[in-house]
Amino acid sequence: MRTAYTALAFLPLALTAACGGAAKDAEAAPPPALSLDQAKSVFETYASADRKADSALDAGQLPAIATGSQLEMDTATYRTAKATGKKPETPTFTEPVFYVPRIASGQRWFAVDTASTTRGVEIRHALLFVEEGGRWKLAADPQRGNASPIKGVRLDDEGYAEAATDGLQVAPADLPAAHASLLTQGPQAAGAQNLAAGQQTTQTYDALQKVSKNLRKSGMTFTSAFTPAEQPAYALRTQDGGAVAWYALKQQEAYKGKKIPVSGELAGLLPGGQIARKSLTSTSLLQYLAAVPQEGQVAVVGLNRRTVAAQSG
């Protein structure tokens, strides 16, 4: 189904604090969200529970292992699978790399960069786990096709990462709104200049405009609008001072015409299956992974998309 200081300027202070400075620094460092061994255990427990739920197509098992956009997407996947008789392919994860940030306060979370192979194609998963109600759950799974592992995450001497919130071209919390504006209004929208041109940004906007134009020729109308999904953005500091960030968007699509075809994901979300409709609206969720620099444009490098709801007239 991821500020340097000049040594000479602080030399007197370093000398006077030589005996106790290291201990104070260690004492001041916030604790990791969980240990690396615990993160591995959470990941393995999730993978086992996911296989069990997929095998039974039992959406009742999902709230214990998934949350937010991931829960909605997995639930919709099961509905479509039951309607079409095609079970989803459960990924077998390999080569996991764990990124556990030190977190001073707030929600605990961590990421796993891992791989799976689907229909002969290797997929890289940037799994994002969050703690909710005392349980660890999968919150996002942006993916990259035939991609290399995430590189350059800053790790301390104990192997723990650093959560990134500031010092970036775009604050992680502001990424969803900027990306949604670009996809809805185009490259001239407010904040859109901070995102690099590419498949998940300008090319998606252009493709949607082309779809709208072609459907008008067929007597149909089509509109699409994006908004930030109702879940936080998360980011890890990289060695160059930038960050790798996770966030999610919601897409609302509306179609009107004499015969709107229904297929694919929509078949399991609408009563009557593949019967053509005169009007149709759908809601999709999109999970993204982005490389955020200190200066320059944000590159969107990973995506997971799923239509989660639909209505027809």
Secondary structure in CASP SS format (residue, H / E / C, confidence):
PFRMAT SS
TARGET T0000
AUTHOR 0000-0000-0000
METHOD secondary structure of the structure
MODEL  1
M C 1.00
R C 1.00
T C 1.00
A C 1.00
Y C 1.00
T C 1.00
A C 1.00
L H 1.00
A H 1.00
F H 1.00
L H 1.00
P H 1.00
L H 1.00
A H 1.00
L H 1.00
T H 1.00
A C 1.00
A C 1.00
C C 1.00
G C 1.00
G H 1.00
A H 1.00
A H 1.00
K H 1.00
D H 1.00
A H 1.00
E H 1.00
A H 1.00
A C 1.00
P C 1.00
P C 1.00
P E 1.00
A C 1.00
L C 1.00
S C 1.00
L H 1.00
D H 1.00
Q H 1.00
A H 1.00
K H 1.00
S H 1.00
V H 1.00
F H 1.00
E H 1.00
T H 1.00
Y H 1.00
A H 1.00
S H 1.00
A H 1.00
D H 1.00
R H 1.00
K H 1.00
A H 1.00
D H 1.00
S H 1.00
A H 1.00
L C 1.00
D C 1.00
A H 1.00
G H 1.00
Q H 1.00
L H 1.00
P H 1.00
A H 1.00
I C 1.00
A E 1.00
T C 1.00
G H 1.00
S H 1.00
Q H 1.00
L H 1.00
E H 1.00
M H 1.00
D H 1.00
T H 1.00
A H 1.00
T H 1.00
Y H 1.00
R H 1.00
T H 1.00
A H 1.00
K H 1.00
A H 1.00
T H 1.00
G C 1.00
K C 1.00
K C 1.00
P C 1.00
E C 1.00
T C 1.00
P C 1.00
T C 1.00
F C 1.00
T E 1.00
E E 1.00
P E 1.00
V E 1.00
F E 1.00
Y E 1.00
V C 1.00
P E 1.00
R E 1.00
I C 1.00
A C 1.00
S C 1.00
G C 1.00
Q C 1.00
R C 1.00
W E 1.00
F E 1.00
A E 1.00
V E 1.00
D E 1.00
T E 1.00
A E 1.00
S E 1.00
T E 1.00
T E 1.00
R C 1.00
G C 1.00
V E 1.00
E E 1.00
I E 1.00
R E 1.00
H E 1.00
A E 1.00
L E 1.00
L E 1.00
F E 1.00
V E 1.00
E E 1.00
E E 1.00
G C 1.00
G C 1.00
R E 1.00
W E 1.00
K E 1.00
L E 1.00
A E 1.00
A E 1.00
D C 1.00
P C 1.00
Q E 1.00
R E 1.00
G E 1.00
N C 1.00
A C 1.00
S C 1.00
P C 1.00
I C 1.00
K C 1.00
G C 1.00
V E 1.00
R C 1.00
L E 1.00
D C 1.00
D C 1.00
E C 1.00
G C 1.00
Y C 1.00
A E 1.00
E E 1.00
A E 1.00
A C 1.00
T C 1.00
D C 1.00
G C 1.00
L C 1.00
Q C 1.00
V C 1.00
A C 1.00
P H 1.00
A H 1.00
D H 1.00
L H 1.00
P H 1.00
A H 1.00
A H 1.00
H H 1.00
A H 1.00
S H 1.00
L H 1.00
L H 1.00
T H 1.00
Q H 1.00
G C 1.00
P C 1.00
Q C 1.00
A C 1.00
A C 1.00
G C 1.00
A H 1.00
Q H 1.00
N H 1.00
L E 1.00
A C 1.00
A C 1.00
G C 1.00
Q C 1.00
Q C 1.00
T C 1.00
T H 1.00
Q H 1.00
T H 1.00
Y H 1.00
D H 1.00
A H 1.00
L H 1.00
Q H 1.00
K H 1.00
V H 1.00
S H 1.00
K H 1.00
N H 1.00
L H 1.00
R H 1.00
K H 1.00
S C 1.00
G C 1.00
M C 1.00
T E 1.00
F E 1.00
T E 1.00
S E 1.00
A E 1.00
F E 1.00
T E 1.00
P E 1.00
A C 1.00
E C 1.00
Q C 1.00
P C 1.00
A C 1.00
Y E 1.00
A E 1.00
L E 1.00
R E 1.00
T E 1.00
Q C 1.00
D C 1.00
G C 1.00
G C 1.00
A E 1.00
V E 1.00
A E 1.00
W E 1.00
Y E 1.00
A E 1.00
L E 1.00
K E 1.00
Q E 1.00
Q E 1.00
E E 1.00
A E 1.00
Y E 1.00
K E 1.00
G E 1.00
K E 1.00
K E 1.00
I E 1.00
P C 1.00
V C 1.00
S C 1.00
G H 1.00
E H 1.00
L H 1.00
A H 1.00
G H 1.00
L C 1.00
L C 1.00
P C 1.00
G C 1.00
G C 1.00
Q C 1.00
I C 1.00
A C 1.00
R E 1.00
K E 1.00
S E 1.00
L E 1.00
T E 1.00
S E 1.00
T E 1.00
S E 1.00
L E 1.00
L E 1.00
Q E 1.00
Y E 1.00
L E 1.00
A E 1.00
A E 1.00
V E 1.00
P C 1.00
Q C 1.00
E C 1.00
G C 1.00
Q C 1.00
V E 1.00
A E 1.00
V E 1.00
V E 1.00
G E 1.00
L E 1.00
N E 1.00
R E 1.00
R E 1.00
T E 1.00
V E 1.00
A E 1.00
A E 1.00
Q E 1.00
S E 1.00
G C 1.00
END
